[in-house]
Amino acid sequence: MELSQTQRPCTQADPALIDRMRLLDAAGLIKVIIPPAHVDCDDCLRQDPATVLEITPRGWEALRTKVIADAS
């Protein structure tokens, strides 16, 4: 999924993409709501879809320059 070309808010259920979204959120590049994983009735760990709310100005800059600036 190309977030820059997707209307937001948007949801994503793929666990691998949700893990990437955690990293992007931690880097301050996107704002995303990721529900905590939970154990379902069949005793399996489930992850509900994540909702991307926005790409931050820092995220847009990283897309434009292809460089992620150090926040420190």
Secondary structure, 3 states (H helix, E strand, C coil): CCHHHCCCCEEECCHHHHHHHHHHHHCCCEEEECCCCEECCCCCEECCCEEEEEECHHHHHHHHHCCCCCCC
